[in-house]
Amino acid sequence: MTISESLLISVFGLAIVFVVLIALCLFIMLQSRIIGAFRLKKKEAPQKKTEQSASVEKKDAAISAGQLKLFDVDEKTAAIIMAIVSHVSKTPLSELQFKSIKALD
Amino acid sequence: MQYSFIDTLVKIWEMSGFSYISWQQLLMIGISGVLIYLAIVKGFEPLLLLPIAFGMLLTNLPLADLMVEEVPGSGQPGGLLSYLYLGVKKGIYPSLIFMGIGAMTDFGPLIARPTSLFLGAAAQFGIYVAFTIARALNFTPQEAASIGIIGGADGPTAIYLTAKLADHLLPAIAIAAYSYMALIPMIQPPLMRLLTTKKERETKMEQLREVSKLEKILFPIVVTILCVLLLPSVAPLIGMLMLGNLFRESGVVERLSDTAQNALINIVTIFLGVTVGATAKAETFLRLETLMIIGLGLLAFSFSTVGGLLFGKLMYWLSGGKVNPLIGSAGVSAVPMAARVSQVEGQKANPSNFLLMHAMGPNVAGVIGSAVAAGFLLAVFGQ
């Protein structure tokens, strides 16, 4: 083996090391991206859930907005009356507005 | 039957090793003494240098015949160390040590910044420079490849390749490789300061991202598949390195991981060290080529450092000054010593600089890089 052949082997050897490690680098990058994308999706799913529950809470807040005056009626009875009205009128509670509930003798 | 006191003394003298010892053997015992001193007092890679030095001492005591091989059919058993040496000869010990290294290594910094692999590749430059020069000095291609691998700064890899290609050079190469690894804090800093500007050395690097457990588990599997498919001769080293790492990262085989990184690696290190040292017999070690190997080893080591640093500078330039080129020198394996040197030099330039974790990426990439380089040389020059 001549010196020029040795030199050629050296260049080739270093190139092989680079090729293997570059391939590894690309593979790690790809793997990280795929795993990152999955993690992002997983994160988004519970976020949507929390957004939904937040909007429900907002709606609930809208329901409870304002003041309801109760005359000789306890809160439990008032809640039952409101639920019955909603059910009978087929109107969601969120669209109903009660100003006062008064017991009639 | 008459007994003469003098005759008996003469007989005892003639049967003892004292009457057979040569000046070369005495010199080798002296060298082993120096190595023992360096290991114990100076702390130069004591885990390996101490058993190597003691193996050297044992093998140069005449008539002990600890390395004499068994002759088949003779009925005479071989020396103790000749049996233990089979682990070196067959490439078993370096591979098992790699398993332990894998179990001890966190590849997280490398996964967080995969471009570190380029630095690990560039820092193998010295291997090929030393190989070419060794060829010019009339070493055989197998010998030149074994000398060149010292530039990989990885003891087990150097021993593995040399045992396969040129086992008569094993003691010189093993001693050179481990000595230079111990001397990293002295060899690298002058080159680091010479090849980088103060502004480059002051560069602070961004914090590495967090690496998930899944990425860490997939890494050893992917590396094994890719490297072994590309270069099958690298399978014993990379395969064991990654098996050890999988033990560590899987989190389900704590006992195996613990054994690989403690008990097993310690036992194998004793066998490896003593038997490699025991190959350093006066008649094979005290030659001009030993000095040439030690000189070429230093050259290989220095050029590997230069390769890593120059590629680090390239990355500094390409990244717009975000990569500190000092981490390039850590690409020469020698985990974690080379990374520590990068940290120390970085802090000297800028006391608020913390390069250790950034340098660990190229450092562990260097382990893979030197194993790949060894695999290539084995594929080309092996039988």
Interface residues (C-beta under 8 A of the other chain):
Chain A: M1 I3 S6 L7 I9 S10 V11 G13 L14 I16 V17 F18 V19 V20 L21 I22 A23 L24 C25 F27 I28 M29 Q31 S32 I35 R39
Chain B: L110 I111 P114 T115 L117 F118 G120 A121 A122 Q124 F125 I127 Y128 V129 F131 T132 R135 A136 P141 A144 S212 L214 E215 L218 F219 V222 V223 L226 C227 L230 L231 A365 I368 G369 V372 A373 F376 L377 V380
